[in-house]
Amino acid sequence: MAITHTNFLTQVRNYTEVDSNVLSDTILDQFIRNVELDIAGQVDYDDLRKYANSNTTLGNRYVSMPSDLLILRS
């Protein structure tokens, strides 16, 4: 089911039980943008992934990590 931007803003205002004087289009648009940025920061995108291979050494319990490692997932 597709929803238009205007319909979405109306549904948010109906849910929060306020009108456009309280939640203006500008405020709601900034809220939507902030949520989009928050989600984008939490999602792993394939184009940002890097893979590294490492060899284990008998008696050494550590594995070397790439120098540009940001987050270790597994």
N, CA, C and O atoms as CSV, one atom per row, in Angstrom:
chain,resi,resn,atom,element,x,y,z
A,1,MET,N,N,0.836,-1.172,0.000
A,1,MET,CA,C,0.000,0.000,0.000
A,1,MET,C,C,0.886,1.243,0.000
A,1,MET,O,O,1.675,1.443,0.924
A,2,ALA,N,N,0.764,2.051,-0.999
A,2,ALA,CA,C,1.544,3.278,-1.099
A,2,ALA,C,C,0.870,4.396,-0.314
A,2,ALA,O,O,-0.355,4.463,-0.222
A,3,ILE,N,N,1.684,5.258,0.241
A,3,ILE,CA,C,1.173,6.397,0.999
A,3,ILE,C,C,1.915,7.643,0.532
A,3,ILE,O,O,3.125,7.610,0.308
A,4,THR,N,N,1.194,8.716,0.391
A,4,THR,CA,C,1.820,9.969,-0.021
A,4,THR,C,C,2.397,10.671,1.198
A,4,THR,O,O,2.062,10.356,2.340
A,5,HIS,N,N,3.254,11.612,0.931
A,5,HIS,CA,C,3.869,12.390,2.007
A,5,HIS,C,C,2.804,13.142,2.799
A,5,HIS,O,O,2.841,13.163,4.029
A,6,THR,N,N,1.881,13.740,2.116
A,6,THR,CA,C,0.809,14.487,2.779
A,6,THR,C,C,-0.044,13.575,3.643
A,6,THR,O,O,-0.392,13.933,4.768
A,7,ASN,N,N,-0.384,12.401,3.128
A,7,ASN,CA,C,-1.170,11.455,3.922
A,7,ASN,C,C,-0.397,10.990,5.143
A,7,ASN,O,O,-0.983,10.812,6.212
A,8,PHE,N,N,0.900,10.792,5.006
A,8,PHE,CA,C,1.709,10.376,6.137
A,8,PHE,C,C,1.715,11.444,7.226
A,8,PHE,O,O,1.549,11.131,8.405
A,9,LEU,N,N,1.903,12.697,6.838
A,9,LEU,CA,C,1.892,13.778,7.817
A,9,LEU,C,C,0.549,13.856,8.533
A,9,LEU,O,O,0.496,14.083,9.742
A,10,THR,N,N,-0.526,13.670,7.793
A,10,THR,CA,C,-1.866,13.675,8.394
A,10,THR,C,C,-2.018,12.529,9.382
A,10,THR,O,O,-2.579,12.712,10.463
A,11,GLN,N,N,-1.527,11.354,9.024
A,11,GLN,CA,C,-1.628,10.206,9.924
A,11,GLN,C,C,-0.815,10.418,11.203
A,11,GLN,O,O,-1.252,10.018,12.283
A,12,VAL,N,N,0.348,11.034,11.094
A,12,VAL,CA,C,1.154,11.318,12.287
A,12,VAL,C,C,0.417,12.294,13.185
A,12,VAL,O,O,0.368,12.106,14.401
A,13,ARG,N,N,-0.153,13.325,12.601
A,13,ARG,CA,C,-0.904,14.306,13.400
A,13,ARG,C,C,-2.138,13.676,14.042
A,13,ARG,O,O,-2.467,13.985,15.187
A,14,ASN,N,N,-2.816,12.806,13.321
A,14,ASN,CA,C,-3.972,12.121,13.900
A,14,ASN,C,C,-3.546,11.210,15.044
A,14,ASN,O,O,-4.221,11.147,16.072
A,15,TYR,N,N,-2.445,10.513,14.875
A,15,TYR,CA,C,-1.969,9.599,15.912
A,15,TYR,C,C,-1.583,10.359,17.180
A,15,TYR,O,O,-1.892,9.928,18.291
A,16,THR,N,N,-0.906,11.493,17.002
A,16,THR,CA,C,-0.457,12.275,18.153
A,16,THR,C,C,-1.543,13.203,18.682
A,16,THR,O,O,-1.369,13.856,19.711
A,17,GLU,N,N,-2.646,13.254,17.978
A,17,GLU,CA,C,-3.817,14.057,18.374
A,17,GLU,C,C,-3.485,15.541,18.487
A,17,GLU,O,O,-3.931,16.218,19.414
A,18,VAL,N,N,-2.701,16.036,17.542
A,18,VAL,CA,C,-2.401,17.467,17.455
A,18,VAL,C,C,-2.621,17.915,16.017
A,18,VAL,O,O,-2.746,17.090,15.112
A,19,ASP,N,N,-2.666,19.211,15.819
A,19,ASP,CA,C,-2.870,19.725,14.462
A,19,ASP,C,C,-1.568,20.317,13.926
A,19,ASP,O,O,-0.509,20.187,14.541
A,20,SER,N,N,-1.667,20.959,12.783
A,20,SER,CA,C,-0.478,21.488,12.115
A,20,SER,C,C,0.105,22.701,12.833
A,20,SER,O,O,1.214,23.126,12.508
A,21,ASN,N,N,-0.611,23.265,13.797
A,21,ASN,CA,C,-0.041,24.365,14.583
A,21,ASN,C,C,1.030,23.839,15.539
A,21,ASN,O,O,1.984,24.547,15.860
A,22,VAL,N,N,0.870,22.607,15.987
A,22,VAL,CA,C,1.842,22.010,16.905
A,22,VAL,C,C,2.925,21.278,16.115
A,22,VAL,O,O,4.114,21.520,16.322
A,23,LEU,N,N,2.528,20.401,15.227
A,23,LEU,CA,C,3.474,19.669,14.379
A,23,LEU,C,C,3.381,20.216,12.958
A,23,LEU,O,O,2.609,19.727,12.134
A,24,SER,N,N,4.171,21.219,12.698
A,24,SER,CA,C,4.168,21.813,11.361
A,24,SER,C,C,4.846,20.875,10.375
A,24,SER,O,O,5.504,19.913,10.771
A,25,ASP,N,N,4.682,21.160,9.095
A,25,ASP,CA,C,5.341,20.355,8.067
A,25,ASP,C,C,6.854,20.372,8.247
A,25,ASP,O,O,7.513,19.353,8.044
A,26,THR,N,N,7.408,21.517,8.626
A,26,THR,CA,C,8.849,21.646,8.814
A,26,THR,C,C,9.337,20.756,9.948
A,26,THR,O,O,10.357,20.081,9.812
A,27,ILE,N,N,8.621,20.750,11.058
A,27,ILE,CA,C,9.011,19.919,12.197
A,27,ILE,C,C,8.926,18.445,11.835
A,27,ILE,O,O,9.836,17.675,12.141
A,28,LEU,N,N,7.838,18.051,11.186
A,28,LEU,CA,C,7.680,16.645,10.809
A,28,LEU,C,C,8.713,16.218,9.772
A,28,LEU,O,O,9.231,15.103,9.836
A,29,ASP,N,N,9.013,17.094,8.821
A,29,ASP,CA,C,10.029,16.762,7.822
A,29,ASP,C,C,11.398,16.576,8.469
A,29,ASP,O,O,12.151,15.686,8.073
A,30,GLN,N,N,11.733,17.412,9.468
A,30,GLN,CA,C,13.008,17.259,10.173
A,30,GLN,C,C,13.014,15.976,10.989
A,30,GLN,O,O,14.033,15.290,11.059
A,31,PHE,N,N,11.889,15.647,11.604
A,31,PHE,CA,C,11.769,14.396,12.354
A,31,PHE,C,C,11.989,13.197,11.430
A,31,PHE,O,O,12.727,12.272,11.770
A,32,ILE,N,N,11.353,13.218,10.273
A,32,ILE,CA,C,11.498,12.129,9.299
A,32,ILE,C,C,12.958,12.021,8.864
A,32,ILE,O,O,13.489,10.915,8.769
A,33,ARG,N,N,13.603,13.133,8.601
A,33,ARG,CA,C,15.003,13.125,8.174
A,33,ARG,C,C,15.904,12.553,9.265
A,33,ARG,O,O,16.816,11.778,8.977
A,34,ASN,N,N,15.648,12.935,10.516
A,34,ASN,CA,C,16.455,12.422,11.629
A,34,ASN,C,C,16.293,10.914,11.778
A,34,ASN,O,O,17.265,10.212,12.056
A,35,VAL,N,N,15.080,10.412,11.596
A,35,VAL,CA,C,14.843,8.972,11.682
A,35,VAL,C,C,15.546,8.259,10.528
A,35,VAL,O,O,16.141,7.200,10.727
A,36,GLU,N,N,15.483,8.827,9.330
A,36,GLU,CA,C,16.175,8.232,8.187
A,36,GLU,C,C,17.675,8.134,8.453
A,36,GLU,O,O,18.292,7.108,8.166
A,37,LEU,N,N,18.265,9.198,9.000
A,37,LEU,CA,C,19.700,9.197,9.285
A,37,LEU,C,C,20.042,8.202,10.392
A,37,LEU,O,O,21.086,7.552,10.343
A,38,ASP,N,N,19.171,8.084,11.380
A,38,ASP,CA,C,19.395,7.122,12.455
A,38,ASP,C,C,19.376,5.696,11.919
A,38,ASP,O,O,20.234,4.885,12.266
A,39,ILE,N,N,18.413,5.397,11.088
A,39,ILE,CA,C,18.320,4.059,10.501
A,39,ILE,C,C,19.524,3.791,9.606
A,39,ILE,O,O,20.093,2.699,9.636
A,40,ALA,N,N,19.910,4.777,8.816
A,40,ALA,CA,C,21.051,4.604,7.921
A,40,ALA,C,C,22.329,4.337,8.702
A,40,ALA,O,O,23.210,3.629,8.212
A,41,GLY,N,N,22.449,4.888,9.907
A,41,GLY,CA,C,23.628,4.654,10.717
A,41,GLY,C,C,23.652,3.286,11.366
A,41,GLY,O,O,24.711,2.826,11.792
A,42,GLN,N,N,22.507,2.625,11.451
A,42,GLN,CA,C,22.426,1.333,12.112
A,42,GLN,C,C,22.419,0.153,11.142
A,42,GLN,O,O,22.599,-0.992,11.558
A,43,VAL,N,N,22.216,0.420,9.873
A,43,VAL,CA,C,22.092,-0.642,8.879
A,43,VAL,C,C,23.451,-0.904,8.237
A,43,VAL,O,O,24.186,0.031,7.918
A,44,ASP,N,N,23.776,-2.167,8.051
A,44,ASP,CA,C,25.001,-2.533,7.344
A,44,ASP,C,C,24.718,-2.575,5.847
A,44,ASP,O,O,23.895,-3.364,5.384
A,45,TYR,N,N,25.397,-1.731,5.107
A,45,TYR,CA,C,25.247,-1.717,3.664
A,45,TYR,C,C,26.348,-2.567,3.041
A,45,TYR,O,O,27.493,-2.538,3.493
A,46,ASP,N,N,26.004,-3.310,2.022
A,46,ASP,CA,C,26.981,-4.185,1.373
A,46,ASP,C,C,28.166,-3.415,0.810
A,46,ASP,O,O,29.290,-3.916,0.835
A,47,ASP,N,N,27.939,-2.205,0.302
A,47,ASP,CA,C,29.040,-1.464,-0.303
A,47,ASP,C,C,30.021,-0.914,0.734
A,47,ASP,O,O,31.105,-0.456,0.373
A,48,LEU,N,N,29.654,-0.954,2.008
A,48,LEU,CA,C,30.557,-0.485,3.056
A,48,LEU,C,C,31.297,-1.624,3.749
A,48,LEU,O,O,32.152,-1.379,4.600
A,49,ARG,N,N,30.979,-2.849,3.397
A,49,ARG,CA,C,31.609,-4.002,4.045
A,49,ARG,C,C,33.000,-4.256,3.482
A,49,ARG,O,O,33.269,-4.045,2.300
A,50,LYS,N,N,33.860,-4.710,4.361
A,50,LYS,CA,C,35.187,-5.148,3.952
A,50,LYS,C,C,35.410,-6.516,4.566
A,50,LYS,O,O,34.967,-6.793,5.681
A,51,TYR,N,N,36.085,-7.346,3.844
A,51,TYR,CA,C,36.386,-8.684,4.325
A,51,TYR,C,C,37.891,-8.844,4.435
A,51,TYR,O,O,38.646,-8.347,3.599
A,52,ALA,N,N,38.309,-9.535,5.463
A,52,ALA,CA,C,39.731,-9.792,5.647
A,52,ALA,C,C,39.917,-11.248,6.026
A,52,ALA,O,O,39.120,-11.815,6.772
A,53,ASN,N,N,40.957,-11.836,5.514
A,53,ASN,CA,C,41.309,-13.200,5.867
A,53,ASN,C,C,42.547,-13.170,6.736
A,53,ASN,O,O,43.412,-12.306,6.591
A,54,SER,N,N,42.614,-14.115,7.627
A,54,SER,CA,C,43.761,-14.182,8.518
A,54,SER,C,C,44.122,-15.636,8.744
A,54,SER,O,O,43.275,-16.522,8.634
A,55,ASN,N,N,45.350,-15.869,9.053
A,55,ASN,CA,C,45.817,-17.214,9.363
A,55,ASN,C,C,46.027,-17.344,10.867
A,55,ASN,O,O,46.518,-16.424,11.521
A,56,THR,N,N,45.661,-18.464,11.385
A,56,THR,CA,C,45.902,-18.710,12.803
A,56,THR,C,C,47.257,-19.404,12.968
A,56,THR,O,O,47.732,-20.127,12.093
A,57,THR,N,N,47.836,-19.151,14.106
A,57,THR,CA,C,49.129,-19.738,14.422
A,57,THR,C,C,48.991,-20.543,15.697
A,57,THR,O,O,48.398,-20.072,16.668
A,58,LEU,N,N,49.527,-21.741,15.705
A,58,LEU,CA,C,49.476,-22.608,16.871
A,58,LEU,C,C,50.116,-21.916,18.072
A,58,LEU,O,O,51.255,-21.454,18.003
A,59,GLY,N,N,49.370,-21.852,19.170
A,59,GLY,CA,C,49.883,-21.230,20.386
A,59,GLY,C,C,49.617,-19.738,20.458
A,59,GLY,O,O,49.884,-19.121,21.489
A,60,ASN,N,N,49.097,-19.139,19.392
A,60,ASN,CA,C,48.786,-17.707,19.403
A,60,ASN,C,C,47.274,-17.562,19.382
A,60,ASN,O,O,46.635,-17.963,18.409
A,61,ARG,N,N,46.690,-17.004,20.426
A,61,ARG,CA,C,45.238,-16.917,20.508
A,61,ARG,C,C,44.680,-15.632,19.894
A,61,ARG,O,O,43.475,-15.395,19.980
A,62,TYR,N,N,45.506,-14.809,19.286
A,62,TYR,CA,C,45.064,-13.552,18.706
A,62,TYR,C,C,45.096,-13.611,17.186
A,62,TYR,O,O,45.907,-14.319,16.589
A,63,VAL,N,N,44.209,-12.863,16.585
A,63,VAL,CA,C,44.146,-12.753,15.134
A,63,VAL,C,C,44.403,-11.300,14.780
A,63,VAL,O,O,43.838,-10.401,15.402
A,64,SER,N,N,45.243,-11.062,13.793
A,64,SER,CA,C,45.521,-9.680,13.397
A,64,SER,C,C,44.311,-9.091,12.674
A,64,SER,O,O,43.659,-9.763,11.876
A,65,MET,N,N,44.032,-7.846,12.965
A,65,MET,CA,C,42.891,-7.143,12.380
A,65,MET,C,C,43.390,-6.117,11.363
A,65,MET,O,O,44.503,-5.606,11.488
A,66,PRO,N,N,42.568,-5.818,10.360
A,66,PRO,CA,C,42.961,-4.789,9.387
A,66,PRO,C,C,43.135,-3.435,10.077
A,66,PRO,O,O,42.454,-3.156,11.063
A,67,SER,N,N,44.020,-2.610,9.582
A,67,SER,CA,C,44.294,-1.311,10.206
A,67,SER,C,C,43.121,-0.346,10.083
A,67,SER,O,O,42.985,0.562,10.903
A,68,ASP,N,N,42.267,-0.528,9.068
A,68,ASP,CA,C,41.131,0.386,8.881
A,68,ASP,C,C,39.824,-0.197,9.423
A,68,ASP,O,O,38.743,0.214,9.000
A,69,LEU,N,N,39.915,-1.147,10.351
A,69,LEU,CA,C,38.740,-1.774,10.921
A,69,LEU,C,C,37.950,-0.772,11.759
A,69,LEU,O,O,38.521,-0.088,12.608
A,70,LEU,N,N,36.649,-0.682,11.528
A,70,LEU,CA,C,35.787,0.200,12.306
A,70,LEU,C,C,34.936,-0.591,13.284
A,70,LEU,O,O,34.896,-0.274,14.473
A,71,ILE,N,N,34.258,-1.618,12.793
A,71,ILE,CA,C,33.366,-2.438,13.619
A,71,ILE,C,C,33.584,-3.899,13.251
A,71,ILE,O,O,33.603,-4.260,12.074
A,72,LEU,N,N,33.745,-4.720,14.253
A,72,LEU,CA,C,33.891,-6.152,14.048
A,72,LEU,C,C,32.536,-6.799,14.231
A,72,LEU,O,O,31.950,-6.708,15.310
A,73,ARG,N,N,32.022,-7.453,13.194
A,73,ARG,CA,C,30.697,-8.071,13.259
A,73,ARG,C,C,30.749,-9.530,13.656
A,73,ARG,O,O,29.878,-9.990,14.394
A,74,SER,N,N,31.715,-10.256,13.203
A,74,SER,CA,C,31.784,-11.675,13.567
A,74,SER,C,C,33.191,-12.195,13.334
A,74,SER,O,O,33.463,-13.371,13.578
